[in-house]
């Protein structure tokens, strides 16, 4: 199974927000950190907001932040809201041609077991785990540098 680019960057948005220690994150900053277009990230935000993974704050000083703690957002939560289909083979899709083995197919059973194992692993990991795995993630994403630029001069 291959996850979509949308899912990849949804996880990255959440990782950025988690690394930003619950401060509001701005889409232009996130886009710059990952070298991706702001428009693409705005499109990804919609399902994240709808499912409570991200909150948005409007206005001049607005931005985005996690909708709940990073430790409460599993990778499976993200995949579930960003992926359209989990059909691992063409014959398992709703509009596929009927296969005489569909209800008793050993392939169907094996692939379903593999998919469930995949989901179980994603359920074990959280956004907090991903951020904690790299102690220098804030530096890698340029967050500390942004905060230094915003700090008032003494």
BANU-385716 format. One record per residue (C-alpha): x, y, z. Coordinates in nm, 4 decimals, decimal comma. Example, Ala and Ser with C-alpha at 12.3 -4.5 7.8 and 13.67 -1.06 7.14 Angstrom:
# BANU-385716
{site {1,2300; -0,4500; 0,7800}}
{site {1,3670; -0,1060; 0,7140}}
END
This chain:
# BANU-385716
{site {0,0000; 0,0000; 0,0000}}
{site {0,1226; 0,3480; -0,0795}}
{site {0,0000; 0,6519; 0,1102}}
{site {-0,0905; 0,9623; -0,0862}}
{site {0,1072; 1,2838; -0,0871}}
{site {-0,1875; 1,4397; 0,0960}}
{site {-0,1472; 1,1963; 0,3864}}
{site {0,2288; 1,2485; 0,3941}}
{site {0,1951; 1,6249; 0,4258}}
{site {-0,0998; 1,6033; 0,6652}}
{site {0,1300; 1,4170; 0,9025}}
{site {0,4013; 1,6755; 0,8426}}
{site {0,1628; 1,9635; 0,9223}}
{site {0,0731; 1,7916; 1,2483}}
{site {0,4400; 1,7261; 1,3276}}
{site {0,5227; 2,0926; 1,2692}}
{site {0,2388; 2,2033; 1,4971}}
{site {0,3489; 1,9571; 1,7665}}
{site {0,7105; 2,0733; 1,7435}}
{site {0,5903; 2,4325; 1,7724}}
{site {0,4797; 2,3626; 2,1320}}
{site {0,1121; 2,4597; 2,0927}}
{site {0,1932; 2,8048; 1,9530}}
{site {0,0000; 2,9025; 1,6437}}
{site {0,1762; 2,7899; 1,3280}}
{site {0,1349; 2,9744; 1,0018}}
{site {0,0833; 2,7944; 0,6740}}
{site {0,3506; 2,9990; 0,4908}}
{site {0,6050; 2,8914; 0,7538}}
{site {0,5020; 2,5266; 0,7310}}
{site {0,5119; 2,5423; 0,3502}}
{site {0,8609; 2,6926; 0,3608}}
{site {0,9836; 2,4307; 0,6070}}
{site {0,8775; 2,1480; 0,3746}}
{site {0,9322; 2,3284; 0,0417}}
{site {0,5731; 2,2748; -0,0707}}
{site {0,3059; 2,5180; -0,1919}}
{site {0,0831; 2,6984; 0,0548}}
{site {-0,2203; 2,6219; -0,1620}}
{site {-0,1510; 2,2489; -0,1352}}
{site {-0,1303; 2,2721; 0,2446}}
{site {-0,4533; 2,4737; 0,2635}}
{site {-0,6318; 2,1946; 0,0736}}
{site {-0,4964; 1,9361; 0,3167}}
{site {-0,6141; 2,1368; 0,6190}}
{site {-0,9846; 2,0935; 0,5453}}
{site {-1,0207; 1,7256; 0,6447}}
{site {-0,7848; 1,7782; 0,9401}}
{site {-1,0047; 2,0595; 1,0713}}
{site {-1,3292; 1,8696; 1,0013}}
{site {-1,2079; 1,5760; 1,2105}}
{site {-1,0698; 1,7851; 1,4964}}
{site {-0,7028; 1,7086; 1,4362}}
{site {-0,6273; 2,0772; 1,3721}}
{site {-0,7858; 2,4029; 1,4865}}
{site {-0,7636; 2,7241; 1,2886}}
{site {-0,7535; 3,0744; 1,4288}}
{site {-0,8467; 3,3525; 1,1886}}
{site {-0,7125; 3,7027; 1,1768}}
{site {-0,3866; 3,8862; 1,1416}}
{site {-0,2154; 3,6823; 1,4111}}
{site {-0,4021; 3,3649; 1,3230}}
{site {-0,2735; 3,0273; 1,2265}}
{site {-0,3215; 2,6600; 1,3004}}
{site {-0,2574; 2,4388; 1,5997}}
{site {-0,3303; 2,0830; 1,7009}}
{site {-0,6928; 2,0106; 1,7823}}
{site {-0,5845; 1,7793; 2,0637}}
{site {-0,2571; 1,6729; 2,2191}}
{site {0,0036; 1,5246; 1,9871}}
{site {0,0074; 1,2129; 2,2052}}
{site {-0,3646; 1,1676; 2,1334}}
{site {-0,3317; 1,1744; 1,7530}}
{site {-0,2291; 0,8400; 1,6079}}
{site {-0,0921; 0,7973; 1,2592}}
{site {-0,3986; 0,5846; 1,1896}}
{site {-0,6207; 0,8843; 1,2806}}
{site {-0,4484; 1,0821; 1,0063}}
{site {-0,4598; 0,8038; 0,7477}}
{site {-0,8275; 0,7420; 0,8169}}
{site {-0,9220; 1,1037; 0,7350}}
{site {-0,6877; 1,1620; 0,4416}}
{site {-0,6985; 0,8404; 0,2403}}
{site {-0,9961; 0,7745; 0,0136}}
{site {-0,9663; 0,4013; -0,0360}}
{site {-0,8043; 0,1093; 0,1339}}
{site {-0,8731; -0,1368; -0,1454}}
{site {-0,5490; -0,3250; -0,1917}}
{site {-0,6527; -0,4933; -0,5149}}
{site {-0,8817; -0,3880; -0,7965}}
{site {-1,1259; -0,6713; -0,7329}}
{site {-1,2002; -0,5372; -0,3819}}
{site {-1,3287; -0,2003; -0,5012}}
{site {-1,7036; -0,1426; -0,4900}}
{site {-1,7437; -0,0856; -0,8626}}
{site {-1,5145; -0,3698; -0,9725}}
{site {-1,6351; -0,6548; -1,1885}}
{site {-1,7773; -0,9439; -0,9933}}
{site {-1,5345; -1,2193; -0,9138}}
{site {-1,6784; -1,5627; -0,8415}}
{site {-1,4357; -1,5977; -0,5490}}
{site {-1,5016; -1,2613; -0,3824}}
{site {-1,6779; -1,4057; -0,0742}}
{site {-1,4411; -1,6976; -0,0240}}
{site {-1,1179; -1,5684; -0,1740}}
{site {-0,7990; -1,6589; 0,0103}}
{site {-0,6274; -1,3567; -0,1482}}
{site {-0,8957; -1,1260; -0,0088}}
{site {-0,8491; -1,2764; 0,3367}}
{site {-0,4681; -1,2483; 0,3271}}
{site {-0,4731; -0,8876; 0,2037}}
{site {-0,7340; -0,7885; 0,4623}}
{site {-0,5128; -0,9393; 0,7356}}
{site {-0,2126; -0,7472; 0,6015}}
{site {-0,4105; -0,4224; 0,5904}}
{site {-0,5294; -0,4733; 0,9481}}
{site {-0,1686; -0,5312; 1,0587}}
{site {-0,0684; -0,2092; 0,8795}}
{site {-0,3452; -0,0188; 1,0602}}
{site {-0,2453; -0,1720; 1,3955}}
{site {0,1111; -0,0434; 1,3584}}
{site {-0,0112; 0,3043; 1,2617}}
{site {-0,2393; 0,3016; 1,5670}}
{site {0,0618; 0,2403; 1,7955}}
{site {0,2468; 0,5556; 1,6854}}
{site {0,1435; 0,9129; 1,7566}}
{site {0,2436; 1,2515; 1,6237}}
{site {0,4230; 1,3034; 1,9558}}
{site {0,6295; 0,9893; 1,8897}}
{site {0,7422; 1,1237; 1,5525}}
{site {0,8476; 1,4575; 1,6968}}
{site {1,0203; 1,2997; 1,9980}}
{site {1,2196; 1,0680; 1,7698}}
{site {1,4294; 1,3649; 1,6527}}
{site {1,5467; 1,5887; 1,9378}}
{site {1,6491; 1,8594; 1,6898}}
{site {1,3210; 1,8618; 1,4935}}
{site {1,2516; 2,2277; 1,5835}}
{site {1,5873; 2,3291; 1,4397}}
{site {1,5416; 2,1126; 1,1293}}
{site {1,2035; 2,2764; 1,0619}}
{site {1,3380; 2,6288; 1,1227}}
{site {1,1014; 2,6922; 1,4149}}
{site {1,3665; 2,8205; 1,6555}}
{site {1,5009; 3,0587; 1,3912}}
{site {1,1504; 3,2000; 1,3317}}
{site {1,0984; 3,2535; 1,7040}}
{site {1,4308; 3,4358; 1,7310}}
{site {1,3318; 3,6688; 1,4466}}
{site {0,9966; 3,7462; 1,6118}}
{site {1,1432; 3,8135; 1,9576}}
{site {1,1608; 4,1828; 2,0419}}
{site {1,5122; 4,3247; 2,0616}}
{site {1,6264; 4,3942; 2,4175}}
END
